[in-house]
Amino acid sequence: MPVNAHLPFYPFLLLAMSVAAQDKPVRQEEILIIKNENQEVYELEPYLRIFEDTSAALTFDQVRTIGSQNFIPLRNLEKKPSPESILWIKLTVLNQVPGRNDWILSIGTYRSPDLVTGYVLHPSGDVSVAKSGAVRPYQDLAIKDRINPLVPVSLEGGKTTTVFLKIRTVTKRQVSFSAQLETPEHVIQQSKWWNFSQAAFHGPVFLFALLGMAFFFMTRDRTYLYLSLWLLNMNVLFLGITGMGSDILGLPDPSKYIFIGHVTQSTSAVFYFLFIKNFGQVRKLVPNLMVWINFAVGSRFVLIPLQHIILLNDLNYNIITAFAVLGNLIDIPIIFVIAYHFFKANNKISYYVAAGSGVVFLSSFVGSAGSTFFNLGEAPLIIEVGVIFLLILFVVGLGHRMKINEEEKRKTQQQLIDQLKHNRDLQDQVNRELEEKVRIRTEKITRQSKEILKQNNILAKSNKEKEVLLAEVHHRVKNNLQIVSSLLSIQSEQVVDTKAKQIVQEGQSRIQAMGFIHENIYKNESLAFIDMGTYIRTLGISLIDSFGLNEGQVRLDIQTSNLKIDVDTAIPMGLILNELITNSLKHAFQDQNGGNITIDLNIDKFKTLNLAVADNGTGHPSTPGTSFGLLLVKELTHQLKGSINFHRENGFKAIMKFKKFNIHLP
């Protein structure tokens, strides 16, 4: 009878069960007697007795004191235990075969219990404990076998041993199991068969997945990609179903891999339908199937996130089964429809798809029905065999498709060769016509080229003469300006009035500033642009010399970034520089032995020409812009569409920004 730990008289009930246990020993027919030394397997169902702990709180020490009459024979159990309960199974064994003490208690089918703990009560009173179960960490297993829970049992010869099994589920599924007592040799033999079957499945599937991926990278045909992804998903799915995946990855909580395996069922279905769409050329051969395939893929894309959200929070076997059944209700009819339509398509490729879909239909239906409704332990093997047959069909079909593609390629190549021959004949005819036209055109172009060359020579000679004349003009202009400057210099010698003499000298320096420009032009290769670095240094040295100073007293710091400026810009800029340098020489260093004059000419990121002239002297005594020279500077700046600002901190500084200019960048 089930025990409810929440009843207030539960301790007294447990005491009563213990007292009753002393009065009613185990009946002889409930004891398993081992007496045949050649028998390797004993079915235990007639000897198993079950006790349901609905409180899930009893310990082994408490359960061992409960009387045998409270353990119901498993074959007489009328109502299935609750998945929330802990089941205690009791087995009494009398070993009459001397020398064979080591046995293994095997518990399990496809729905083997999640957690099993075996307590072996030896005749001496000692208790040995062994752990097993589908979701128990691998390192905690008494025997490293994930498929069926195995509990090692030591049975002393000629004595009676009692075994208690504590069975609990974490996935809230209804436990259904069988139990056998086997020799270690028999278990090893069965494990070899199981390992061989799994290796025969996972090895080829994984190998063909890698080959498919290699073919995809070589051909860029997505058929191979979807086949590889489907096979990899099937590997993950069956590693999860059988529990082997958690052992391979060493997961501390194997139940998580159960979740991964069952979620992979949806992703494998997605890749299977995508593979069918590409392999079977659905758009070309059976376009009306696109709606069904898109529905299958779309429904799985809805189920996948739902499975993640629900199963991550509650790894419930009933929910897992519901998702599996729902997926099969979607997939199996659509697979049947695909098989039917492809069979009607009357195409060799479609026959492979139809046959493959039929295999999937049968294996999925039989395997799912066997595991869900009939507790068939070999259900995974049935589906795995179906996958292997399906893989063989698809591999053969892919080979046939490659053969068809090769034939079509050969036909296409022959058509291309014939077309190329025809094109070559046409091309030869066109070439002959073109060659005649080219010959006539070439003769005409040759005559025109000779005429153009003759005209170019005439133009080059004329340009050379004009350049010489232009250089001569600049040279004569420079000489004339030099004559005017010399006349002004002579005239200034005769002027007595200091202010008038100063005005004449300033006019002379302005004429020299323009003369230097013309001198720079005819001395350079280019007649259009002035090297501002050379020009500014020549102008500065001349002005320093005119004030009776030298470069040792006034140092020029010139930064021009190798800019070359056209004549129309250089002349007003030269006059501006003349006025500002003269201003610094006249006013900045009256009370000093010398100083620095800095000139910076550059173009910023806004395509503005910037000119800054600064000195470290005492500054201009008058208000900026009131003298004639500074008024001239402002007017010339305005002429170049520029702006000017004066600063008097730590000397005198003029900053100009010009918008109208034409430069030649180095």
C-alpha positions in Angstrom: 0.0 0.0 0.0 1.3 3.5 -0.7 2.6 5.6 2.2 1.7 9.2 2.6 4.4 11.0 4.7 2.0 13.9 5.5 -0.3 11.8 7.6 0.1 12.7 11.4 0.1 9.0 12.4 2.7 8.0 9.8 5.5 7.1 12.4 3.0 4.8 14.2 2.0 3.2 10.8 5.7 2.6 10.0 6.2 1.0 13.4 3.2 -1.2 12.8 4.6 -2.3 9.5 7.9 -3.1 11.2 6.3 -5.3 13.9 4.3 -7.1 11.2 7.5 -7.8 9.3 8.8 -9.9 12.2 5.7 -12.1 12.1 5.4 -12.9 8.4 8.5 -14.2 6.7 8.9 -14.3 2.9 7.1 -17.2 1.3 9.1 -19.9 -0.5 7.5 -19.2 -3.9 8.6 -15.5 -3.7 12.3 -16.5 -3.4 14.4 -16.8 -6.6 16.5 -20.0 -6.3 19.6 -20.2 -8.4 20.4 -23.9 -8.9 21.3 -24.4 -12.5 25.0 -23.6 -13.1 24.5 -23.3 -16.9 21.7 -20.8 -16.8 23.0 -17.3 -17.4 19.7 -15.3 -17.3 16.8 -15.4 -14.8 13.6 -13.4 -15.4 12.7 -11.7 -12.2 9.1 -10.5 -12.7 7.6 -13.4 -10.6 9.9 -12.7 -7.7 9.7 -8.8 -7.6 7.6 -7.1 -5.0 6.9 -3.4 -5.1 6.3 -0.7 -2.5 5.2 2.8 -3.5 6.6 5.6 -1.4 4.2 8.5 -2.3 6.0 10.8 0.1 9.3 10.3 -1.7 11.0 10.7 1.7 11.7 7.2 3.1 15.3 6.1 3.6 16.6 2.6 3.1 16.9 2.0 6.8 13.2 2.8 7.1 12.1 0.7 4.1 14.1 -2.4 5.2 12.0 -2.5 8.4 8.7 -2.6 6.5 7.1 -6.0 6.4 7.1 -8.2 3.3 3.3 -8.2 3.2 3.4 -4.5 2.5 5.3 -5.2 -0.7 2.9 -6.1 -3.5 4.0 -8.7 -6.0 4.8 -6.8 -9.3 2.5 -9.2 -11.3 -0.4 -8.4 -9.0 0.0 -4.6 -9.3 -3.4 -3.3 -10.4 -2.7 0.5 -10.6 0.4 2.0 -12.1 2.5 4.0 -9.6 2.6 7.8 -9.8 5.7 9.3 -11.6 6.1 11.5 -8.5 6.5 8.5 -6.2 9.7 6.6 -5.4 9.4 2.9 -6.0 11.1 0.3 -3.8 11.5 -3.1 -5.4 12.4 -6.1 -3.1 14.0 -9.3 -4.4 15.1 -12.3 -2.3 17.6 -14.7 -3.8 19.0 -18.1 -2.7 22.2 -19.0 -4.5 22.7 -22.8 -4.6 25.5 -22.7 -7.2 28.9 -22.7 -5.5 31.6 -20.6 -7.0 29.2 -18.3 -8.9 28.7 -15.3 -6.5 28.9 -12.4 -8.9 25.7 -11.5 -10.7 24.3 -8.3 -12.4 20.8 -7.1 -11.9 19.7 -5.6 -15.3 16.7 -3.2 -15.2 15.4 -1.5 -18.2 13.9 -1.1 -21.6 13.5 1.9 -23.8 11.8 3.6 -20.8 14.4 2.5 -18.3 14.3 4.3 -14.9 16.1 7.6 -14.6 17.8 6.9 -11.3 18.3 3.5 -9.7 20.1 2.8 -6.4 20.7 -0.8 -5.4 21.0 -1.9 -1.7 22.3 -5.5 -1.3 21.5 -6.8 2.2 24.0 -9.6 2.7 23.5 -12.6 5.1 26.1 -11.1 7.4 24.0 -8.0 7.8 26.3 -5.7 5.8 24.8 -3.5 3.1 26.5 -2.7 -0.2 25.2 0.2 -2.4 25.5 0.6 -6.2 24.1 3.5 -8.3 22.8 3.4 -11.8 20.2 5.0 -14.1 19.7 6.8 -17.4 20.3 10.3 -16.1 22.9 9.6 -13.4 26.4 11.2 -14.0 28.7 8.8 -15.7 31.3 8.8 -12.9 28.6 7.7 -10.4 27.6 4.6 -12.3 28.5 1.3 -10.6 28.8 -0.3 -14.1 29.6 2.1 -16.9 26.6 1.3 -19.1 24.1 4.0 -19.9 21.6 2.0 -21.9 20.1 -0.2 -19.2 20.6 0.4 -15.5 23.0 -2.4 -14.2 23.4 -3.1 -10.5 26.2 -5.5 -9.4 25.0 -8.1 -6.9 27.2 -10.4 -4.8 25.3 -13.6 -3.8 27.0 -15.9 -1.3 26.6 -19.6 -2.1 24.1 -21.5 -0.1 22.7 -18.3 1.6 19.7 -16.0 1.1 20.4 -12.4 0.0 17.8 -9.6 -0.1 18.1 -6.8 -2.7 16.3 -3.5 -2.5 16.0 -1.2 -5.5 15.2 2.4 -5.1 13.7 3.7 -8.4 13.0 7.4 -9.1 12.3 9.4 -12.3 13.2 13.0 -13.0 11.4 13.3 -16.3 8.0 12.6 -14.7 7.4 9.6 -17.0 5.5 6.4 -16.2 8.2 3.9 -15.4 7.8 0.6 -17.3 10.7 -1.9 -17.0 11.7 -5.5 -17.0 14.3 -7.0 -14.8 16.7 -9.9 -15.2 19.5 -11.4 -13.2 22.4 -12.1 -15.5 25.9 -13.4 -15.3 28.6 -10.8 -16.1 29.6 -12.8 -19.2 26.1 -12.6 -20.6 25.9 -8.8 -19.9 29.3 -8.3 -21.7 28.1 -10.3 -24.7 24.9 -8.3 -24.9 26.8 -5.0 -24.6 29.0 -6.1 -27.5 26.0 -6.6 -29.6 24.6 -3.2 -28.6 27.9 -1.4 -29.1 28.3 -3.0 -32.5 24.8 -2.0 -33.6 25.4 1.6 -32.5 28.9 1.7 -34.1 27.3 0.3 -37.3 24.8 3.2 -37.2 26.7 6.2 -36.0 30.0 5.4 -37.8 28.6 5.4 -41.4 26.1 8.2 -40.7 28.9 10.4 -39.4 31.2 9.4 -42.3 28.6 10.2 -44.9 27.9 13.5 -43.2 31.5 14.5 -43.5 31.6 13.3 -47.2 28.4 15.3 -47.9 29.9 18.4 -46.4 33.1 17.9 -48.5 30.9 17.5 -51.6 29.1 20.7 -50.7 32.3 22.8 -50.4 33.4 21.3 -53.8 30.2 21.7 -55.7 28.3 24.4 -53.7 25.2 22.1 -54.2 23.0 22.7 -51.1 21.6 19.2 -51.5 24.8 17.8 -49.9 24.7 20.5 -47.2 21.2 19.6 -46.1 22.0 15.8 -46.3 25.0 16.4 -44.0 23.1 18.5 -41.5 20.3 15.9 -41.4 22.7 13.1 -40.8 24.5 15.0 -38.1 21.2 15.8 -36.4 20.2 12.1 -36.5 23.5 11.3 -34.8 22.8 13.8 -32.1 19.2 12.6 -31.8 20.1 9.0 -31.2 23.0 9.7 -29.0 20.5 11.6 -26.9 17.8 8.9 -27.0 20.3 6.2 -26.0 22.0 8.3 -23.4 25.4 7.8 -25.0 25.8 11.5 -25.9 26.1 12.7 -22.3 28.8 10.1 -21.6 30.8 11.2 -24.7 30.6 14.8 -23.7 31.0 14.1 -20.0 28.0 16.2 -19.0 27.5 16.5 -15.2 23.7 16.4 -15.8 22.8 13.8 -18.4 19.2 14.9 -18.4 20.2 18.0 -20.3 21.4 15.8 -23.2 18.0 14.1 -23.2 16.6 17.6 -23.9 19.1 18.3 -26.6 18.4 14.9 -28.3 14.6 15.4 -28.4 14.9 19.0 -29.6 17.1 17.7 -32.4 14.2 15.7 -33.6 12.6 19.0 -34.9 15.8 20.3 -36.5 16.5 16.9 -38.2 13.0 17.1 -39.7 13.7 20.6 -41.1 16.9 19.5 -42.8 15.3 16.3 -44.1 12.5 18.3 -45.9 15.0 20.8 -47.2 17.1 17.9 -48.6 14.0 16.4 -50.2 13.2 19.7 -51.8 16.7 20.0 -53.4 17.4 16.4 -54.1 14.0 15.7 -55.7 14.0 19.0 -57.6 10.5 19.7 -56.2 10.2 23.1 -57.9 10.9 21.5 -61.3 9.3 18.0 -61.0 6.5 18.4 -58.4 5.9 22.1 -57.8 2.6 21.5 -56.0 4.5 19.8 -53.2 6.2 23.1 -52.2 3.2 24.1 -50.1 3.4 20.9 -48.1 7.2 21.1 -47.6 7.0 24.8 -46.6 4.3 23.9 -44.1 6.4 21.1 -42.6 9.5 23.3 -42.3 7.5 26.3 -41.0 5.7 24.2 -38.3 9.0 22.8 -37.1 10.4 26.4 -36.8 7.4 27.1 -34.5 7.9 23.9 -32.5 11.7 24.4 -32.0 11.5 27.5 -29.8 8.5 26.1 -28.0 10.5 23.0 -27.1 13.4 25.2 -25.9 11.1 27.3 -23.7 9.0 24.5 -22.2 11.6 21.7 -21.8 14.3 24.0 -20.3 11.9 24.9 -17.5 10.3 21.4 -17.1 12.0 18.3 -18.5 8.8 16.3 -18.5 8.6 13.0 -20.4 4.9 13.5 -21.1 5.7 16.9 -22.7 8.6 15.3 -24.6 6.2 12.6 -25.8 3.6 15.2 -26.8 6.1 17.1 -28.9 7.3 13.9 -30.5 3.7 12.8 -31.3 2.8 16.2 -32.6 5.9 16.3 -34.8 5.0 12.8 -36.2 1.4 13.8 -36.8 2.8 16.6 -39.0 5.7 14.8 -40.6 4.3 11.3 -41.3 1.3 12.4 -43.4 3.5 14.9 -45.4 6.1 12.2 -46.0 3.3 9.9 -47.2 2.1 12.7 -49.6 5.6 13.3 -50.8 6.1 9.6 -51.5 2.7 9.5 -53.4 3.4 12.5 -55.6 6.9 11.5 -56.4 5.8 8.0 -57.3 3.3 9.6 -59.7 6.0 11.9 -61.2 7.3 8.9 -63.2 10.9 10.0 -62.9 13.9 7.9 -61.8 14.9 10.5 -59.2 11.4 10.7 -58.0 11.3 7.0 -57.5 14.3 7.3 -55.1 12.5 10.0 -53.2 9.3 8.0 -53.1 11.1 4.9 -51.8 13.1 6.9 -49.3 10.0 8.6 -48.0 8.3 5.2 -47.7 11.2 3.9 -45.6 11.0 7.0 -43.4 7.2 6.6 -43.1 7.4 3.0 -42.1 10.4 3.2 -39.7 9.0 6.4 -38.0 5.5 4.9 -37.6 6.7 1.5 -36.3 9.4 3.0 -34.1 7.2 5.8 -32.6 4.2 3.5 -32.1 6.4 0.8 -30.6 8.0 3.1 -28.1 5.0 5.2 -27.3 2.2 2.6 -27.1 3.9 -0.9 -26.8 7.0 0.0 -24.7 9.2 -1.7 -27.4 12.8 -1.6 -26.2 14.2 -2.0 -29.7 12.3 1.1 -31.0 15.5 3.2 -31.5 17.1 0.3 -33.5 14.1 0.1 -35.8 14.4 3.8 -36.6 18.2 3.5 -36.9 17.8 0.7 -39.4 15.3 2.8 -41.3 17.8 5.7 -41.4 20.5 3.4 -42.7 18.3 2.1 -45.5 17.2 5.6 -46.3 20.8 6.7 -46.4 21.7 3.9 -48.8 18.7 4.9 -51.0 19.7 8.5 -51.0 23.4 7.7 -51.7 22.4 5.6 -54.7 20.0 8.2 -55.8 22.6 10.9 -55.5 24.9 8.8 -57.6 22.2 8.3 -60.2 21.5 12.1 -60.1 25.2 12.7 -60.7 25.1 10.3 -63.6 22.1 12.2 -65.1 23.8 15.5 -64.5 26.9 14.2 -66.2 24.9 13.1 -69.2 23.1 16.5 -69.4 26.5 18.1 -69.0 27.9 16.0 -71.8 24.9 16.9 -74.0 25.2 20.6 -73.1 29.0 20.5 -73.9 28.3 18.9 -77.3 25.7 21.6 -78.1 28.2 24.2 -77.0 30.9 22.6 -79.3 28.5 22.7 -82.2 27.5 26.2 -81.4 31.1 27.2 -81.1 31.9 25.7 -84.6 29.0 27.6 -86.1 30.1 30.8 -84.3 33.6 30.3 -85.5 32.5 30.1 -89.1 30.4 33.2 -88.6 33.3 34.8 -86.8 35.7 34.0 -89.7 33.4 35.7 -92.2 32.9 38.7 -89.9 36.7 38.9 -89.4 37.3 39.0 -93.1 34.8 41.8 -93.6 36.2 43.6 -90.6 39.8 43.2 -91.8 38.9 44.8 -95.1 37.2 47.7 -93.3 40.1 48.0 -90.8 42.6 48.1 -93.7 40.7 51.0 -95.4 40.2 52.7 -92.0 43.8 52.2 -91.1 45.0 53.9 -94.3 42.7 56.8 -93.6 43.8 57.1 -90.0 47.5 56.9 -91.0 47.0 59.8 -93.4 45.1 61.7 -90.6 47.8 60.8 -88.1 50.5 62.2 -90.3 48.5 65.4 -90.7 47.9 65.6 -87.0 51.5 64.9 -86.2 52.5 67.7 -88.6 50.0 70.1 -87.0 51.2 69.0 -83.5 54.8 69.8 -84.5 53.7 73.2 -85.7 51.8 73.8 -82.5 54.6 72.6 -80.3 57.0 74.9 -82.1 54.5 77.7 -81.8 54.0 77.0 -78.0 57.8 76.9 -77.5 58.1 80.3 -79.2 55.3 81.6 -77.1 56.8 80.3 -73.9 60.1 81.9 -74.8 58.3 85.2 -75.6 56.3 84.9 -72.3 59.4 84.3 -70.3 61.0 87.3 -72.1 57.9 89.4 -71.2 58.2 88.5 -67.5 61.9 89.2 -67.7 61.3 92.6 -69.2 58.5 93.4 -66.8 60.9 92.4 -63.9 63.6 94.7 -65.5 61.1 97.5 -65.9 60.0 97.1 -62.3 63.6 97.1 -61.3 64.2 100.3 -63.2 61.2 101.9 -61.5 62.5 100.6 -58.1 65.9 102.1 -58.8 64.4 105.4 -59.8 62.4 105.5 -56.6 65.6 104.6 -54.7 67.5 107.5 -56.3 64.5 109.8 -55.8 64.3 108.8 -52.1 67.9 110.0 -51.7 66.9 113.5 -52.7 63.8 113.6 -50.5 64.4 115.6 -47.3 61.1 115.0 -45.6 61.3 111.8 -43.5 57.7 110.8 -43.9 57.8 111.4 -47.7 61.0 109.5 -47.9 59.4 106.6 -46.0 56.4 106.6 -48.4 58.8 106.5 -51.5 60.7 103.6 -49.9 57.5 101.7 -49.2 56.4 102.1 -52.8 59.8 100.8 -53.8 59.4 97.7 -51.7 56.0 97.0 -53.2 57.4 97.3 -56.7 60.2 94.9 -55.7 57.7 92.4 -54.3 55.9 92.3 -57.7 59.3 92.2 -59.5 60.3 89.1 -57.5 57.2 87.3 -58.8 58.1 88.0 -62.4 61.7 87.0 -61.7 60.5 83.7 -60.1 58.3 83.0 -63.2 60.9 83.3 -65.9 63.6 81.4 -63.9 61.3 78.4 -63.3 60.1 75.7 -65.8 56.4 76.6 -65.1 55.2 80.0 -66.3 51.9 79.6 -64.6 52.7 78.8 -60.9 55.0 80.4 -58.4 57.0 78.4 -55.8 55.8 80.3 -52.7 58.6 78.9 -50.5 61.3 80.3 -52.7 59.5 83.6 -53.3 58.7 84.3 -49.7 62.3 83.7 -48.6 63.6 85.9 -51.4 61.2 88.7 -50.5 61.9 88.4 -46.8 65.7 88.5 -47.2 65.4 91.6 -49.5 63.2 93.4 -47.0 65.5 92.6 -44.1 68.4 93.9 -46.1 66.6 97.1 -47.0 66.2 97.8 -43.3 70.0 97.4 -42.7 69.5 94.1 -40.9 70.6 90.5 -41.6 69.2 87.0 -41.0 71.3 86.7 -37.9 69.3 89.5 -36.3 65.9 88.6 -37.8 65.2 85.0 -38.4 62.6 83.9 -40.9 60.6 80.7 -40.2 58.7 79.8 -43.4 56.3 76.9 -43.8 54.6 76.6 -47.2 54.1 72.8 -47.6 55.7 73.2 -51.1 52.7 75.1 -52.4 52.8 76.6 -55.9 50.3 79.4 -56.6 49.2 81.0 -59.9 50.3 84.5 -60.8 46.9 86.1 -60.3 46.9 84.9 -56.7 50.6 85.4 -56.1 50.8 89.1 -56.9 48.2 90.3 -54.3 49.6 87.8 -51.8 53.1 89.0 -52.4 52.0 92.6 -51.7 50.2 91.4 -48.5 53.4 89.6 -47.4 55.5 92.7 -48.3 53.3 94.9 -46.1 53.2 92.5 -43.1 56.9 91.7 -43.1 57.7 95.5 -43.5 55.3 96.2 -40.6 57.2 93.7 -38.4 60.6 95.0 -39.4 59.5 98.6 -38.9 57.7 98.3 -35.5 58.4 95.0 -33.9 62.1 95.1 -33.1 62.8 98.8 -32.4 63.7 98.1 -28.7 65.3 94.8 -29.4 68.4 93.5 -31.2 66.3 91.1 -33.3 63.6 88.5 -33.3 61.6 85.9 -35.3 59.2 86.4 -38.1 57.0 83.3 -38.8 55.1 82.8 -42.0 52.8 79.8 -42.4 51.0 79.0 -45.7 48.8 75.9 -45.9 45.5 74.5 -47.1 43.1 73.0 -44.5 40.6 70.2 -44.8 37.9 72.8 -45.8 39.9 73.6 -48.9 40.7 77.1 -47.6 44.1 78.7 -48.2 45.5 80.0 -44.8 48.2 82.5 -44.4 49.6 83.5 -41.0 52.3 86.2 -40.5 53.5 86.7 -36.9 56.5 88.2 -35.0 57.6 88.0 -31.4 58.3 91.8 -31.2 56.7 94.6 -29.3 53.8 94.9 -31.8 52.4 97.7 -34.0 51.9 101.0 -32.1 48.8 101.9 -34.0 45.3 100.4 -34.2 45.3 97.5 -36.8 43.8 98.7 -40.0 44.4 102.5 -39.7 47.7 102.7 -41.5 47.9 102.7 -45.4 49.8 99.5 -45.5 47.3 97.6 -43.4 44.4 99.1 -45.3 46.1 97.9 -48.4 46.4 94.4 -46.8 42.7 94.3 -46.0 41.8 95.4 -49.5 44.0 92.8 -51.2 42.6 90.2 -48.8 39.1 91.2 -49.8 40.2 90.9 -53.5 41.0 87.2 -52.9 37.6 86.7 -51.2 39.3 86.3 -47.8 39.1 87.4 -44.2 41.8 88.8 -41.9 42.2 88.9 -38.1 44.9 90.7 -36.1 46.2 89.6 -32.7 48.6 91.5 -30.5 49.3 88.9 -27.7 53.1 88.2 -27.5 53.8 90.3 -30.6 51.8 91.0 -33.7 50.0 88.3 -35.7 47.8 88.5 -38.8 45.7 85.5 -39.9 44.1 85.4 -43.3 41.8 82.8 -44.9 41.4 83.0 -48.7 38.6 81.4 -50.8 39.7 82.6 -54.3 43.0 81.0 -55.4 44.5 78.5 -57.8 47.3 76.3 -56.6 49.4 73.4 -57.9 49.9 70.7 -55.2 53.2 68.9 -55.0 
